[in-house]
Amino acid sequence: MGRLLTGPAWMGLTEFVDYVSTCFTIPINVLLLYCIRTKSGKSFGKYKNLMTFFSIQSIFFSIQATLNHMCFHTIGGTFMMFTLTNHFNLPPWGVWINLGICCISVGYVLLILSAQFIYRYFAMNKPEKLIYFSGWRRIFFLLAMILVAVVYGGCGFVGINLTPEKDISIRFRTPFLVNSNDEYFRETMGEAYNVTPEDIHYVAVEYFVRDENDERVLNYLSIGTAIMLNTIFGCMVIVIIYCGWNTYTRTHRCTAQLSNCMKIQRVLFTALLIQTLTPTILIFIPCIIFYILPIFEIPLGVDANILSISLILYPMIDPIGVLFVIRPYRMFIKKFFRRRVMNCTHKKKNKNDNIVPPVEDFPRFHSIAN
């Protein structure tokens, strides 16, 4: 199976995309934060807090992913997230913790989306339950954050952490029989990316390895970890689908009879759908695919870094839809750029008006010699 790019080429491309995406992500999300805090009406209610949290989390995710330069690789029955970058000269366990924080950040994306869908569902169907998003009841959201951190972080540290067996099977050439006649040597990551094995820090889901008889030896700890992660993932997806469908039917049932407040809720729900579409396409679907591929030993190898690019593009693209769907935000951006264009045009016109045309130097008659 031919590669799209070589390992070093993927490293260069992903690093370039990391820095470019972060340079756009921060100002775009700062603009969204400004609009949320200053241009949102009273009808937005406590929903502004969830939108703010989501935008801040996007900035944090982008910076964290860029500093760690998250990369991905598949070998046999193993799918791994790794980094070759150690800007702060951290010990291996420090880099490992940073990779775990990246995993938690991905979990928080889905958690905050779930909370937003629950809020929209309550606002449209059961407004009396919006009290759960204010006062001391916000502790429930905090507990959900702790649960996601424990599951995504704890499972990462326990179930997909580095083990001596995993290190031997991944970093070094381990022969196993493809069929009765041919022997295949697995390419090491060091060879694939033209680095030494000591430069590679990773966490990996290892479903199984092959023994000398080409039989699968299951890694039950990694399999249990994957099941737990995907169970939490599935629960949050079910919440999104249930709340999303019920909110959608409510907003389209009696459109003509909706009050102004309910119409605003409908616009916010539309913005939320667009906001959900981006991580679904760029994070959730790719992650599911790359979790499944190692089960069938599909050899992506270095080409698995497509996932790295899709992850880092998410926080840059996601806020754009919200900025243009919600009318107060859209009008602010429109007026801002119109004012800038008019100011530039006005300054240019004034500059042209102040230019004095040069006086032609005609010969004077009295200076002409007789």
C-alpha positions as CSV (number, residue, x, y, z in Angstrom):
1,M,0.0,0.0,0.0
2,G,1.6,3.3,-1.1
3,R,2.0,6.2,1.2
4,L,0.6,9.6,0.7
5,L,3.7,11.2,2.2
6,T,6.8,10.1,4.0
7,G,7.1,10.3,7.7
8,P,9.4,13.5,7.8
9,A,7.1,15.1,5.2
10,W,4.1,14.5,7.4
11,M,5.9,16.0,10.4
12,G,6.8,19.1,8.4
13,L,3.2,19.5,7.1
14,T,1.5,18.9,10.4
15,E,3.8,21.4,12.2
16,F,3.1,24.0,9.6
17,V,-0.7,23.5,9.9
18,D,-0.4,23.6,13.7
19,Y,1.2,27.1,13.7
20,V,-1.0,28.5,10.9
21,S,-4.2,27.2,12.5
22,T,-3.3,28.5,16.0
23,C,-2.4,32.0,14.5
24,F,-6.0,32.2,13.2
25,T,-7.7,30.3,16.0
26,I,-6.8,32.7,18.8
27,P,-8.0,36.0,17.2
28,I,-11.2,34.3,15.8
29,N,-12.1,32.9,19.1
30,V,-11.2,36.1,20.9
31,L,-13.6,37.9,18.5
32,L,-16.3,35.4,19.3
33,L,-15.7,35.9,23.1
34,Y,-16.0,39.6,22.7
35,C,-19.3,39.2,20.8
36,I,-20.6,36.7,23.4
37,R,-19.9,39.0,26.3
38,T,-20.9,42.3,24.8
39,K,-23.4,41.7,21.9
40,S,-25.6,38.9,23.4
41,G,-29.0,40.1,24.6
42,K,-30.7,39.2,27.8
43,S,-32.6,36.4,26.0
44,F,-29.3,34.5,25.8
45,G,-29.5,34.0,29.6
46,K,-26.9,31.7,31.2
47,Y,-26.3,30.1,27.8
48,K,-23.6,32.8,27.3
49,N,-21.5,31.1,30.0
50,L,-21.5,27.8,28.1
51,M,-20.6,29.6,24.8
52,T,-17.8,31.4,26.6
53,F,-16.5,28.1,28.1
54,F,-16.6,26.4,24.7
55,S,-14.6,29.2,23.0
56,I,-12.0,29.3,25.8
57,Q,-11.7,25.6,25.6
58,S,-11.1,25.8,21.8
59,I,-8.2,28.3,22.4
60,F,-6.7,26.0,25.1
61,F,-7.0,23.0,22.8
62,S,-5.3,24.7,19.9
63,I,-2.4,25.9,22.1
64,Q,-2.0,22.6,23.8
65,A,-2.1,20.6,20.5
66,T,0.4,23.0,18.9
67,L,2.9,22.9,21.8
68,N,2.7,19.1,21.9
69,H,2.5,18.7,18.1
70,M,0.1,15.7,18.4
71,C,0.8,13.1,15.7
72,F,-0.8,9.7,15.0
73,H,0.4,6.3,13.8
74,T,-0.9,2.8,13.3
75,I,1.0,-0.4,13.5
76,G,-0.8,-3.8,13.2
77,G,-3.3,-3.8,16.0
78,T,-2.1,-0.6,17.7
79,F,-3.2,3.0,17.3
80,M,-1.1,5.6,19.0
81,M,-0.9,9.3,19.6
82,F,2.7,10.5,19.9
83,T,5.0,13.5,19.8
84,L,8.5,14.2,18.8
85,T,8.4,17.7,20.4
86,N,9.6,18.5,23.9
87,H,10.0,22.3,24.0
88,F,10.3,22.5,27.7
89,N,12.7,19.6,28.1
90,L,10.2,17.7,30.2
91,P,10.9,14.2,31.5
92,P,9.1,11.4,29.7
93,W,6.3,11.3,32.3
94,G,5.8,15.1,31.8
95,V,5.3,14.6,28.1
96,W,3.0,11.7,28.8
97,I,0.9,13.8,31.0
98,N,0.6,16.5,28.3
99,L,-0.6,13.9,25.9
100,G,-3.2,12.8,28.4
101,I,-4.4,16.4,28.8
102,C,-4.8,16.5,25.0
103,C,-7.1,13.5,25.3
104,I,-9.1,15.1,28.1
105,S,-9.5,18.3,25.9
106,V,-11.1,16.2,23.2
107,G,-13.5,14.7,25.7
108,Y,-14.4,18.2,26.9
109,V,-15.4,19.2,23.4
110,L,-18.1,16.6,23.4
111,L,-19.1,17.3,27.0
112,I,-19.6,21.1,26.4
113,L,-21.6,20.3,23.3
114,S,-23.8,17.9,25.3
115,A,-24.4,20.6,28.0
116,Q,-25.3,23.1,25.3
117,F,-27.9,20.7,23.7
118,I,-29.4,20.1,27.2
119,Y,-29.7,23.8,27.7
120,R,-31.4,24.3,24.4
121,Y,-33.7,21.4,25.1
122,F,-34.7,22.9,28.5
123,A,-35.1,26.4,27.0
124,M,-37.5,25.2,24.3
125,N,-39.3,22.4,26.2
126,K,-38.8,22.7,29.9
127,P,-37.8,26.3,30.8
128,E,-38.4,25.6,34.5
129,K,-35.3,23.3,34.5
130,L,-32.9,26.0,33.4
131,I,-32.3,26.5,37.1
132,Y,-29.8,23.6,36.8
133,F,-27.5,26.0,34.9
134,S,-27.4,28.7,37.6
135,G,-26.5,29.0,41.3
136,W,-25.2,26.0,43.3
137,R,-26.7,23.6,40.8
138,R,-23.8,24.3,38.4
139,I,-21.9,21.8,40.5
140,F,-23.5,19.1,38.4
141,F,-21.7,20.4,35.3
142,L,-18.5,20.5,37.4
143,L,-19.0,16.9,38.4
144,A,-19.5,15.9,34.8
145,M,-16.2,17.6,33.9
146,I,-14.4,15.7,36.6
147,L,-16.0,12.4,35.4
148,V,-14.8,13.1,31.8
149,A,-11.3,14.0,33.1
150,V,-11.1,10.9,35.2
151,V,-12.3,8.6,32.4
152,Y,-10.3,10.1,29.5
153,G,-7.3,11.0,31.6
154,G,-7.3,8.0,34.0
155,C,-7.9,5.5,31.2
156,G,-5.2,7.1,29.2
157,F,-2.7,6.9,32.1
158,V,-3.7,3.3,33.0
159,G,-4.9,1.5,29.9
160,I,-3.0,3.1,27.0
161,N,0.2,4.0,28.8
162,L,3.7,2.9,27.9
163,T,4.6,-0.6,29.0
164,P,7.8,-2.6,28.4
165,E,6.0,-5.1,26.2
166,K,4.3,-2.4,24.2
167,D,7.6,-0.6,23.8
168,I,9.3,-3.7,22.5
169,S,6.5,-4.5,20.1
170,I,6.2,-1.0,18.7
171,R,9.7,0.5,18.7
172,F,11.7,-2.5,17.6
173,R,11.5,-4.8,14.7
174,T,9.2,-7.7,15.7
175,P,8.9,-10.4,13.1
176,F,5.6,-12.2,12.5
177,L,4.3,-14.4,9.8
178,V,2.0,-12.9,7.2
179,N,1.5,-16.4,5.7
180,S,3.2,-19.7,5.7
181,N,5.8,-18.6,3.1
182,D,6.6,-14.9,3.8
183,E,8.1,-13.2,6.8
184,Y,7.3,-9.6,7.3
185,F,9.3,-7.2,9.5
186,R,7.3,-4.4,11.0
187,E,8.7,-0.9,10.2
188,T,9.6,0.9,13.4
189,M,8.5,4.4,14.1
190,G,12.1,5.5,14.4
191,E,12.7,4.4,10.8
192,A,9.4,5.8,9.6
193,Y,10.1,9.3,10.9
194,N,13.9,9.3,10.6
195,V,14.4,9.8,14.4
196,T,15.8,7.8,17.2
197,P,13.4,5.7,19.4
198,E,14.3,7.8,22.4
199,D,12.8,10.9,20.8
200,I,9.3,9.3,20.5
201,H,6.9,9.7,23.4
202,Y,3.5,8.2,22.9
203,V,0.3,6.7,24.3
204,A,-1.3,3.8,22.5
205,V,-4.3,1.6,22.3
206,E,-2.9,-1.9,21.6
207,Y,-5.8,-4.3,20.9
208,F,-3.5,-7.2,20.3
209,V,0.0,-8.4,19.2
210,R,1.1,-11.3,17.2
211,D,3.1,-14.1,18.7
212,E,5.7,-16.3,17.0
213,N,2.8,-18.5,15.7
214,D,1.0,-15.5,14.1
215,E,-1.7,-15.8,16.7
216,R,-3.4,-12.8,18.2
217,V,-2.6,-12.1,21.9
218,L,-5.3,-9.8,23.2
219,N,-4.4,-6.8,25.4
220,Y,-7.5,-6.8,27.7
221,L,-6.4,-3.7,29.6
222,S,-6.3,-1.6,26.4
223,I,-9.5,-3.2,25.1
224,G,-11.3,-2.4,28.3
225,T,-10.0,1.2,28.2
226,A,-11.3,1.6,24.6
227,I,-14.7,0.2,25.6
228,M,-14.9,2.6,28.6
229,L,-13.9,5.6,26.5
230,N,-16.4,4.8,23.8
231,T,-19.1,4.1,26.3
232,I,-18.8,7.6,27.7
233,F,-18.6,8.9,24.1
234,G,-21.7,7.0,23.2
235,C,-23.7,8.3,26.2
236,M,-22.9,11.9,25.3
237,V,-23.8,11.3,21.6
238,I,-27.1,9.9,22.7
239,V,-27.8,13.0,24.8
240,I,-27.0,15.2,21.8
241,I,-29.2,13.2,19.5
242,Y,-32.2,13.1,21.9
243,C,-32.1,16.7,22.9
244,G,-31.3,17.9,19.4
245,W,-34.2,16.0,17.8
246,N,-36.7,17.1,20.4
247,T,-35.5,20.7,20.2
248,Y,-35.6,20.6,16.4
249,T,-39.2,19.3,16.3
250,R,-40.2,22.0,18.9
251,T,-38.7,24.9,16.9
252,H,-40.4,23.8,13.6
253,R,-43.8,22.8,15.0
254,C,-45.4,26.2,15.2
255,T,-43.0,28.7,13.6
256,A,-45.6,31.4,13.0
257,Q,-46.7,31.3,16.7
258,L,-43.2,31.5,18.2
259,S,-42.6,34.5,20.4
260,N,-39.5,36.7,19.8
261,C,-37.7,35.0,22.7
262,M,-38.4,31.5,21.2
263,K,-37.3,32.8,17.8
264,I,-34.0,33.7,19.3
265,Q,-33.8,30.3,20.9
266,R,-34.3,28.8,17.4
267,V,-31.4,30.9,16.0
268,L,-29.2,29.8,18.9
269,F,-30.2,26.2,18.2
270,T,-29.3,26.6,14.5
271,A,-25.9,28.0,15.6
272,L,-25.4,25.1,17.9
273,L,-26.1,22.6,15.1
274,I,-23.5,24.3,12.9
275,Q,-21.1,24.4,15.9
276,T,-21.6,20.6,16.3
277,L,-21.1,19.9,12.7
278,T,-17.4,21.0,12.7
279,P,-16.1,18.7,15.5
280,T,-18.3,15.9,14.2
281,I,-16.6,16.0,10.8
282,L,-13.1,16.9,12.0
283,I,-12.9,15.0,15.4
284,F,-15.5,12.5,16.2
285,I,-15.9,10.6,12.9
286,P,-12.1,10.5,12.2
287,C,-11.4,9.3,15.7
288,I,-14.0,6.5,15.5
289,I,-12.5,5.4,12.1
290,F,-9.0,5.4,13.4
291,Y,-10.0,3.5,16.6
292,I,-11.6,0.8,14.4
293,L,-8.9,0.4,11.7
294,P,-6.3,-1.3,13.9
295,I,-8.8,-4.1,14.7
296,F,-8.6,-5.1,11.1
297,E,-4.8,-4.4,10.9
298,I,-5.3,-1.9,8.1
299,P,-1.8,-0.5,7.6
300,L,-2.1,3.3,7.6
301,G,1.3,3.9,9.2
302,V,2.4,7.5,8.8
303,D,-0.7,8.4,6.8
304,A,-2.6,8.3,10.1
305,N,-1.4,11.9,10.6
306,I,-4.4,13.0,8.5
307,L,-6.1,12.9,11.9
308,S,-3.6,15.3,13.3
309,I,-4.4,17.9,10.7
310,S,-8.2,17.5,11.1
311,L,-8.0,17.9,14.9
312,I,-6.0,21.2,14.8
313,L,-8.3,22.7,12.1
314,Y,-11.4,22.2,14.3
315,P,-10.9,25.2,16.7
316,M,-10.2,27.5,13.8
317,I,-13.2,26.7,11.7
318,D,-15.8,26.0,14.5
319,P,-16.5,29.6,15.7
320,I,-16.9,31.0,12.1
321,G,-20.4,29.5,11.7
322,V,-21.5,30.9,15.0
323,L,-20.3,34.4,14.2
324,F,-22.3,34.5,11.0
325,V,-25.5,32.7,12.1
326,I,-26.3,34.8,15.2
327,R,-27.5,38.2,13.9
328,P,-26.0,40.6,16.5
329,Y,-22.6,39.0,16.0
330,R,-22.9,39.2,12.2
331,M,-24.0,42.8,12.3
332,F,-21.1,43.8,14.6
333,I,-18.5,42.2,12.3
334,K,-20.2,43.8,9.2
335,K,-20.1,47.2,10.8
336,F,-16.5,46.7,12.1
337,F,-15.1,45.9,8.6
338,R,-17.2,48.5,6.9
339,R,-15.9,51.2,9.3
340,R,-12.3,50.0,8.7
341,V,-12.8,50.2,4.9
342,M,-14.4,53.6,5.1
343,N,-11.6,54.9,7.4
344,C,-8.9,53.6,5.0
345,T,-10.7,55.2,2.0
346,H,-11.1,58.5,3.9
347,K,-7.4,58.6,4.8
348,K,-6.4,57.8,1.3
349,K,-8.7,60.6,-0.1
350,N,-7.4,63.2,2.4
351,K,-3.8,62.2,1.5
352,N,-4.5,62.8,-2.1
353,D,-6.3,66.1,-1.4
354,N,-3.3,67.4,0.5
355,I,-0.9,66.8,-2.3
356,V,0.1,70.2,-4.0
357,P,0.7,69.8,-7.7
358,P,4.2,70.8,-8.7
359,V,4.6,74.3,-10.3
360,E,6.2,74.1,-13.7
361,D,9.5,75.9,-14.0
362,F,8.9,78.3,-17.0
363,P,11.8,80.6,-18.1
364,R,11.6,84.2,-17.0
365,F,11.9,86.8,-19.7
366,H,14.2,89.1,-17.8
367,S,16.7,86.3,-17.2
368,I,17.2,85.7,-20.9
369,A,20.4,87.2,-22.2
370,N,20.2,89.8,-24.9
